[in-house]
Amino acid sequence: MAYAVVAHYRCAPGDAETVRAALLQAREATRAEPANLAYDVHAVADEPGGFLLYERYADAAGFEAHKAAPHFEKWVVRTVWPLLTDRSVTFAEVL
Protein backbone atom coordinates (compact mmCIF):
# COMPACT_ATOMS: atom_id res chain seq x y z
CA MET A 1 0.00 0.00 0.00
CA ALA A 2 1.41 3.42 -0.96
CA TYR A 3 2.49 5.69 1.86
CA ALA A 4 2.12 9.48 1.79
CA VAL A 5 3.86 12.20 3.77
CA VAL A 6 2.69 15.81 3.93
CA ALA A 7 5.08 18.19 5.65
CA HIS A 8 4.51 21.85 6.48
CA TYR A 9 7.72 23.79 7.04
CA ARG A 10 8.06 27.40 8.14
CA CYS A 11 11.19 29.50 8.37
CA ALA A 12 12.01 33.17 8.73
CA PRO A 13 11.54 34.95 5.39
CA GLY A 14 15.26 35.75 5.37
CA ASP A 15 16.05 32.01 5.36
CA ALA A 16 13.50 31.10 2.68
CA GLU A 17 15.94 31.08 -0.24
CA THR A 18 18.35 28.74 1.57
CA VAL A 19 15.50 26.40 2.56
CA ARG A 20 14.05 26.51 -0.97
CA ALA A 21 17.39 25.65 -2.58
CA ALA A 22 18.02 22.76 -0.16
CA LEU A 23 14.51 21.36 -0.67
CA LEU A 24 14.99 21.40 -4.43
CA GLN A 25 18.29 19.52 -4.03
CA ALA A 26 16.52 16.99 -1.78
CA ARG A 27 13.72 16.68 -4.33
CA GLU A 28 16.05 15.71 -7.15
CA ALA A 29 17.86 13.08 -5.09
CA THR A 30 14.65 11.70 -3.57
CA ARG A 31 12.94 11.25 -6.92
CA ALA A 32 15.75 8.85 -7.86
CA GLU A 33 15.04 6.58 -4.87
CA PRO A 34 13.56 3.20 -5.93
CA ALA A 35 10.52 3.42 -3.62
CA ASN A 36 9.71 7.10 -4.30
CA LEU A 37 6.55 7.68 -6.31
CA ALA A 38 6.35 11.48 -5.91
CA TYR A 39 8.18 14.30 -4.15
CA ASP A 40 6.71 17.74 -4.71
CA VAL A 41 7.91 20.95 -3.07
CA HIS A 42 5.58 23.96 -2.87
CA ALA A 43 6.08 27.51 -1.61
CA VAL A 44 2.99 28.59 0.33
CA ALA A 45 1.52 31.44 -1.74
CA ASP A 46 0.42 33.72 1.09
CA GLU A 47 3.09 32.89 3.66
CA PRO A 48 6.68 34.06 3.10
CA GLY A 49 8.94 31.31 4.43
CA GLY A 50 6.19 28.68 4.21
CA PHE A 51 6.71 25.41 2.34
CA LEU A 52 4.56 22.34 1.79
CA LEU A 53 6.04 18.99 0.79
CA TYR A 54 3.97 16.15 -0.62
CA GLU A 55 5.76 12.82 -0.80
CA ARG A 56 4.60 9.35 -1.83
CA TYR A 57 6.45 6.08 -1.43
CA ALA A 58 5.65 2.52 -2.44
CA ASP A 59 5.25 1.69 1.26
CA ALA A 60 6.29 2.80 4.76
CA ALA A 61 9.59 0.93 4.38
CA GLY A 62 10.36 3.11 1.36
CA PHE A 63 9.91 6.20 3.50
CA GLU A 64 12.19 4.73 6.18
CA ALA A 65 14.82 4.10 3.50
CA HIS A 66 14.41 7.73 2.40
CA LYS A 67 15.12 8.96 5.93
CA ALA A 68 18.30 6.84 6.01
CA ALA A 69 19.60 8.27 2.70
CA PRO A 70 22.71 10.49 2.80
CA HIS A 71 20.95 13.24 0.85
CA PHE A 72 18.16 13.38 3.46
CA GLU A 73 20.77 13.92 6.17
CA LYS A 74 22.62 16.55 4.14
CA TRP A 75 19.77 18.62 2.73
CA VAL A 76 16.93 18.14 5.21
CA VAL A 77 18.39 17.27 8.62
CA ARG A 78 21.51 19.46 8.49
CA THR A 79 20.44 22.29 6.19
CA VAL A 80 16.66 22.76 6.37
CA TRP A 81 15.61 21.68 9.85
CA PRO A 82 17.97 24.02 11.75
CA LEU A 83 16.40 26.99 9.93
CA LEU A 84 12.77 26.09 10.65
CA THR A 85 10.59 27.97 13.10
CA ASP A 86 7.81 25.38 12.81
CA ARG A 87 7.40 21.93 11.32
CA SER A 88 4.44 19.55 11.20
CA VAL A 89 4.19 16.23 9.40
CA THR A 90 1.22 14.02 8.56
CA PHE A 91 1.66 10.37 7.55
CA ALA A 92 -1.06 8.54 5.63
CA GLU A 93 -1.78 5.35 3.74
CA VAL A 94 -3.03 6.04 0.23
CA LEU A 95 -6.47 4.54 -0.37
C-alpha positions in Angstrom: 0.0 0.0 0.0 1.4 3.4 -1.0 2.5 5.7 1.9 2.1 9.5 1.8 3.9 12.2 3.8 2.7 15.8 3.9 5.1 18.2 5.6 4.5 21.9 6.5 7.7 23.8 7.0 8.1 27.4 8.1 11.2 29.5 8.4 12.0 33.2 8.7 11.5 35.0 5.4 15.3 35.8 5.4 16.0 32.0 5.4 13.5 31.1 2.7 15.9 31.1 -0.2 18.4 28.7 1.6 15.5 26.4 2.6 14.1 26.5 -1.0 17.4 25.6 -2.6 18.0 22.8 -0.2 14.5 21.4 -0.7 15.0 21.4 -4.4 18.3 19.5 -4.0 16.5 17.0 -1.8 13.7 16.7 -4.3 16.0 15.7 -7.2 17.9 13.1 -5.1 14.7 11.7 -3.6 12.9 11.2 -6.9 15.8 8.9 -7.9 15.0 6.6 -4.9 13.6 3.2 -5.9 10.5 3.4 -3.6 9.7 7.1 -4.3 6.6 7.7 -6.3 6.4 11.5 -5.9 8.2 14.3 -4.2 6.7 17.7 -4.7 7.9 21.0 -3.1 5.6 24.0 -2.9 6.1 27.5 -1.6 3.0 28.6 0.3 1.5 31.4 -1.7 0.4 33.7 1.1 3.1 32.9 3.7 6.7 34.1 3.1 8.9 31.3 4.4 6.2 28.7 4.2 6.7 25.4 2.3 4.6 22.3 1.8 6.0 19.0 0.8 4.0 16.2 -0.6 5.8 12.8 -0.8 4.6 9.4 -1.8 6.5 6.1 -1.4 5.6 2.5 -2.4 5.3 1.7 1.3 6.3 2.8 4.8 9.6 0.9 4.4 10.4 3.1 1.4 9.9 6.2 3.5 12.2 4.7 6.2 14.8 4.1 3.5 14.4 7.7 2.4 15.1 9.0 5.9 18.3 6.8 6.0 19.6 8.3 2.7 22.7 10.5 2.8 20.9 13.2 0.8 18.2 13.4 3.5 20.8 13.9 6.2 22.6 16.6 4.1 19.8 18.6 2.7 16.9 18.1 5.2 18.4 17.3 8.6 21.5 19.5 8.5 20.4 22.3 6.2 16.7 22.8 6.4 15.6 21.7 9.9 18.0 24.0 11.7 16.4 27.0 9.9 12.8 26.1 10.6 10.6 28.0 13.1 7.8 25.4 12.8 7.4 21.9 11.3 4.4 19.5 11.2 4.2 16.2 9.4 1.2 14.0 8.6 1.7 10.4 7.6 -1.1 8.5 5.6 -1.8 5.3 3.7 -3.0 6.0 0.2 -6.5 4.5 -0.4 
